Amino acid sequence: MSSQKPITYKDAGVDIDAGNRFVDMIKPLVKQTMRPEVLTDIGGFGGLFSLNSSKYKRPTLVSSTDGVGTKLKLAFMLDKHDTVGIDLVAMCVNDVIVQGAEPLFFLDYLATGKLAPEKAVEIVKGITEGCKQSNCALLGGETAEMPGMYTDGEYDLAGFTVGVVDNDEIIDGSTITNGDRIIGIASSGLHSNGYSLARKVLLETMKLDLNAKPNDLDRTLGEELLTPTRIYVKSILNLMRDFTIKGIAHITGGGLLENLPRVLPQQCQAIIDRNSWEKPAIFEMLRAGGNIPEEEMYRTFNYGIGMALIVPAAEVEDIIDRLVGLQEKAYLIGRISQAAEPSVVLS
């Protein structure tokens, strides 16, 4: 008989009991996101969602997947994990709402070297908050404990959502034409893009303290950088009921310069008035602190605009009034003109 001590999965770094405890801890959170169409509880092999197809003439499913990126580094540094889940949901649901699709359900993937159930619960708190903000059910997910893959205390997040829109109501930019106007809806800050450059400028070049409050900000730098991505789902669904929305661009990585052309048809360009909206102070800190060229700012960051809507000129004032009533900051930031190919011109 071998005298070697038996080796278990826990000895190898994977704690099944901790995983089971984590699932039990998050069940009450997940239940807060349930919609009537959800048929299963968390913990099954797959989540069941019964689509009420009678609401649609030709239901079309729209899906998106994304992550939070290096914004997670700030969560690690500050040991604050209850908001990055909002970012995770936002990056996915904001991508499907641009095509007019109502998000139905969400799945998350959390990977870490060693599962810390209490920390993981904080992450899921953010995910459930994001799902509530977008009226989206947290249908399931995966928590992967992978010793040796991640530095102690670090993790990665990915998310996936499915939405639905009637085929006749898909917003695809095909009807955009010369003379249409561009409305910008304000971002809440950096959202979840450009953090590699932001960390390099603020922490390496400027050597700022995340726990200090710079004169330009009304909160600490860490609080500013961890401000959750704004979720626009409910506001845009509200607009769709009463107004003509020809095209929507989610302003993520690539900024206005790269994202607006994605929704423009041929022979159209966007003329953007760069002085037409208020830019949050964090962007000026970055530009000045890193001596970042203006075009780089518009290509890397959202620069204060989280969503851009392309609408008929006659409806601009009413749409902006509605957005203000929905607690959004909205600005007329540009117009559509003729051009050889889709592009953005800063004026």
C-alpha positions as a printed Julia matrix, in Angstrom:
347×3 Matrix{Float64}:
   0.0    0.0     0.0
   1.3    3.43   -0.92
   2.25   5.71    1.95
   1.7    8.79   -0.18
  -0.91  11.19    1.17
  -4.07  11.18   -1.0
  -4.31  14.2    -3.26
  -7.67  15.9    -3.79
  -8.93  18.51   -6.23
  -8.78  21.04   -3.37
  -5.07  20.25   -2.93
  -4.64  21.17   -6.6
  -6.26  24.55   -5.95
  -9.91  23.97   -6.88
 -12.42  24.13   -4.01
 -15.74  22.58   -5.09
 -17.32  23.38   -1.72
 -16.46  27.07   -2.11
 -18.07  27.02   -5.54
 -21.26  25.48   -4.19
 -21.34  28.02   -1.36
 -20.93  30.82   -3.9
 -23.92  29.59   -5.93
 -26.07  29.48   -2.8
 -24.98  33.02   -1.89
 -25.93  34.53   -5.25
 -29.3   32.83   -5.74
 -31.24  35.65   -3.98
 -29.42  38.23   -6.14
 -30.16  36.43   -9.38
 -33.86  36.1    -8.52
 -34.12  39.89   -8.48
 -33.5   39.91  -12.26
 -36.09  37.32  -13.27
 -38.57  37.98  -16.06
 -41.83  36.02  -16.6
 -40.26  34.19  -19.56
 -37.57  32.52  -17.42
 -38.41  28.86  -16.73
 -35.4   27.72  -14.69
 -33.57  28.59  -11.5
 -29.82  29.19  -11.41
 -27.68  26.07  -11.07
 -28.96  23.96  -13.95
 -26.95  22.87  -16.98
 -28.68  25.47  -19.13
 -31.11  28.32  -18.66
 -34.54  28.12  -20.25
 -36.24  31.22  -21.64
 -39.65  30.99  -23.34
 -39.89  33.77  -25.9
 -43.38  35.26  -26.22
 -43.33  35.33  -30.02
 -46.93  36.55  -30.22
 -45.62  40.06  -29.43
 -43.73  40.13  -32.73
 -44.62  39.71  -36.37
 -41.15  38.45  -37.28
 -39.04  38.18  -34.11
 -35.32  38.59  -34.76
 -32.74  37.71  -32.14
 -29.74  39.99  -31.64
 -26.74  38.87  -29.58
 -23.57  40.45  -28.22
 -20.61  39.4   -26.1
 -17.98  41.57  -24.42
 -15.8   42.06  -21.36
 -14.67  44.85  -19.05
 -11.04  45.02  -20.2
  -8.26  46.54  -18.14
 -10.71  48.55  -16.06
 -10.54  45.43  -13.9
  -7.0   46.47  -12.93
  -8.47  49.43  -11.06
 -10.89  47.15   -9.23
  -7.94  44.99   -8.14
  -5.89  47.99   -7.03
  -8.76  49.48   -5.0
 -10.17  46.13   -3.87
 -13.62  47.3    -4.99
 -15.6   44.8    -7.0
 -19.3   45.75   -6.81
 -19.47  47.95   -9.94
 -17.49  46.16  -12.66
 -20.44  43.81  -13.14
 -22.52  46.81  -14.21
 -19.84  47.57  -16.8
 -19.99  43.99  -18.03
 -23.73  44.09  -18.61
 -23.6   47.59  -20.07
 -21.05  46.74  -22.73
 -23.3   43.94  -24.0
 -26.81  45.36  -23.69
 -25.8   48.76  -25.08
 -24.56  46.93  -28.17
 -27.89  45.2   -28.87
 -30.1   48.2   -28.14
 -28.41  50.12  -30.99
 -30.26  47.8   -33.39
 -33.52  48.33  -31.56
 -33.41  45.03  -29.7
 -34.73  44.71  -26.15
 -32.24  42.64  -24.09
 -33.92  39.49  -22.78
 -31.31  37.59  -20.84
 -27.67  37.69  -19.84
 -24.97  35.11  -19.11
 -21.69  35.8   -17.34
 -18.3   34.1   -17.15
 -16.03  34.69  -14.16
 -12.54  33.16  -14.26
 -10.1   33.32  -11.37
  -7.12  31.49   -9.93
  -8.72  30.82   -6.55
 -12.38  31.48   -5.86
 -13.08  33.91   -3.02
 -16.86  33.56   -2.6
 -17.35  36.89   -0.8
 -15.49  38.81   -3.52
 -17.33  36.91   -6.25
 -20.65  37.84   -4.65
 -19.68  41.52   -4.88
 -19.03  41.03   -8.6
 -22.42  39.38   -9.09
 -24.09  42.23   -7.19
 -22.89  44.5    -9.98
 -24.05  42.1   -12.68
 -27.53  41.86  -11.16
 -27.7   45.67  -10.85
 -26.81  45.98  -14.54
 -29.48  43.44  -15.42
 -32.08  45.34  -13.39
 -31.11  48.6   -15.09
 -31.72  46.98  -18.49
 -34.69  44.77  -17.46
 -32.64  41.74  -18.48
 -32.73  38.36  -16.72
 -29.49  36.91  -15.4
 -30.19  33.47  -16.82
 -26.99  31.69  -15.83
 -23.22  31.77  -15.92
 -19.95  30.0   -15.28
 -17.42  30.44  -12.5
 -14.1   28.9   -13.48
 -11.46  28.32  -10.82
  -8.14  27.84  -12.64
  -5.06  27.72  -10.38
  -1.93  29.05  -12.04
  -3.79  30.97  -14.75
  -4.31  34.21  -12.82
  -2.31  36.23  -10.3
  -3.62  35.94   -6.73
  -6.64  38.21   -6.24
  -7.2   38.78   -9.95
  -9.98  37.57  -12.25
 -11.47  38.12  -15.68
 -15.06  38.72  -16.71
 -16.97  38.11  -19.93
 -20.64  38.45  -20.69
 -23.18  37.49  -23.34
 -26.68  38.8   -24.0
 -29.56  38.01  -26.34
 -32.21  40.54  -27.32
 -35.18  40.57  -29.64
 -36.6   43.06  -32.13
 -39.35  42.83  -34.71
 -37.71  42.47  -38.11
 -39.55  45.53  -39.44
 -38.25  47.66  -36.56
 -34.54  46.84  -36.78
 -32.44  50.01  -36.61
 -29.7   49.55  -39.2
 -28.93  53.05  -40.51
 -30.19  52.28  -44.01
 -32.58  55.25  -44.07
 -30.03  57.83  -42.9
 -29.81  60.69  -45.37
 -28.34  64.14  -45.95
 -29.73  66.65  -43.44
 -30.4   64.24  -40.59
 -29.15  65.32  -37.17
 -26.93  63.6   -34.59
 -27.9   63.65  -30.92
 -25.28  62.69  -28.37
 -26.28  61.18  -25.02
 -23.74  61.86  -22.29
 -21.48  59.17  -20.92
 -20.85  58.74  -17.2
 -17.08  58.96  -17.73
 -14.6   56.64  -19.4
 -17.11  53.77  -19.41
 -15.02  50.65  -20.19
 -12.63  51.76  -22.92
  -9.21  53.37  -23.07
  -8.08  52.22  -19.63
  -4.66  51.04  -20.75
  -3.89  54.58  -21.93
  -5.63  56.14  -18.92
  -3.58  54.09  -16.45
  -0.37  54.91  -18.28
  -1.07  58.65  -18.21
  -2.59  59.01  -14.74
  -0.61  56.45  -12.77
   2.72  56.2   -14.59
   3.26  59.63  -16.19
   1.41  61.84  -13.69
   1.99  59.45  -10.75
  -1.4   60.27   -9.21
  -2.8   58.53   -6.14
  -6.07  56.65   -6.76
  -7.26  57.56   -3.25
  -6.56  61.28   -3.62
  -9.0   63.87   -5.0
  -7.43  65.97   -7.76
  -8.54  69.61   -7.93
 -10.31  68.99  -11.23
 -12.56  66.23   -9.84
 -15.3   66.24   -7.21
 -14.35  62.75   -5.99
 -11.26  60.59   -5.69
  -9.49  59.5    -8.84
 -10.3   55.87   -8.07
 -14.01  56.62   -7.7
 -13.96  58.5   -10.99
 -12.24  55.69  -12.86
 -14.56  53.01  -11.45
 -17.74  54.94  -12.29
 -19.95  52.32  -14.0
 -20.75  52.47  -17.69
 -24.15  54.06  -18.26
 -26.85  51.72  -19.52
 -29.1   53.34  -22.14
 -31.58  50.53  -22.79
 -34.69  51.89  -21.08
 -34.22  55.4   -22.48
 -33.8   54.2   -26.05
 -36.75  51.79  -25.84
 -38.81  54.74  -24.63
 -37.73  56.87  -27.61
 -38.48  54.08  -30.08
 -42.15  54.09  -29.12
 -42.73  57.67  -30.24
 -39.9   58.87  -32.48
 -38.02  58.0   -35.64
 -34.57  56.69  -34.76
 -32.66  56.03  -37.98
 -29.33  54.92  -36.56
 -27.58  54.47  -33.22
 -23.87  54.13  -32.46
 -22.57  52.88  -29.12
 -19.42  54.95  -28.56
 -16.91  52.43  -27.24
 -13.31  51.66  -28.25
 -12.53  53.74  -31.32
 -14.59  56.68  -30.08
 -16.81  58.79  -32.29
 -14.36  58.59  -35.2
 -14.55  54.8   -35.55
 -18.04  53.97  -34.27
 -20.27  56.46  -36.09
 -19.22  55.29  -39.59
 -20.33  51.76  -38.66
 -23.98  52.84  -38.91
 -23.73  55.23  -41.87
 -24.82  54.18  -45.38
 -22.7   54.96  -48.44
 -22.51  58.6   -49.53
 -22.99  59.84  -45.96
 -20.64  61.44  -43.48
 -21.11  62.78  -39.96
 -20.13  66.4   -39.31
 -19.47  66.71  -35.57
 -19.34  70.05  -33.76
 -16.59  69.34  -31.22
 -17.72  72.24  -28.99
 -21.37  71.21  -28.74
 -21.23  69.16  -25.54
 -19.76  69.29  -22.09
 -16.7   67.07  -21.71
 -16.18  65.6   -18.22
 -13.08  66.84  -16.4
 -11.39  63.44  -16.45
 -10.87  63.74  -20.2
  -9.08  67.07  -19.93
  -6.89  65.61  -17.18
  -5.93  62.81  -19.54
  -5.37  65.04  -22.55
  -3.2   67.54  -20.69
  -1.41  64.99  -18.51
  -0.39  62.81  -21.41
  -0.1   65.51  -24.07
  -2.52  63.39  -26.06
  -3.35  64.72  -29.56
  -6.98  65.73  -29.97
  -7.65  63.17  -32.71
  -6.27  60.44  -30.44
  -8.73  61.54  -27.75
 -11.63  61.21  -30.18
 -10.35  57.84  -31.42
  -9.56  56.24  -28.05
 -12.2   57.54  -25.62
 -15.93  58.25  -25.8
 -14.97  61.85  -24.86
 -18.23  62.41  -23.01
 -20.69  60.87  -25.49
 -21.86  57.32  -24.76
 -24.49  56.99  -27.47
 -25.05  58.83  -30.74
 -28.55  58.86  -32.28
 -29.21  59.82  -35.89
 -32.69  61.28  -36.27
 -34.76  63.48  -38.61
 -34.1   67.19  -38.11
 -37.78  67.86  -37.37
 -37.75  65.6   -34.3
 -34.54  66.81  -32.63
 -36.06  69.15  -30.05
 -38.74  66.7   -28.96
 -36.24  63.86  -28.64
 -33.84  65.94  -26.55
 -36.73  67.06  -24.33
 -37.76  63.44  -23.82
 -34.2   62.4   -23.0
 -33.88  65.17  -20.42
 -37.15  63.94  -18.9
 -35.59  60.46  -18.72
 -32.69  61.9   -16.67
 -30.24  61.81  -19.58
 -27.95  64.66  -20.64
 -28.41  65.09  -24.38
 -26.91  67.42  -26.97
 -27.3   68.19  -30.65
 -23.73  67.37  -31.7
 -23.81  67.21  -35.48
 -25.46  66.51  -38.8
 -25.29  64.18  -41.77
 -24.02  65.38  -45.12
 -23.13  63.81  -48.44
 -19.69  62.24  -48.91
 -17.87  59.67  -50.99
 -17.82  57.14  -48.16
 -18.88  56.87  -44.49
 -16.64  59.03  -42.3
 -16.58  61.55  -39.45
 -15.44  65.17  -39.81
 -14.72  67.25  -36.72
 -15.69  70.9   -37.12
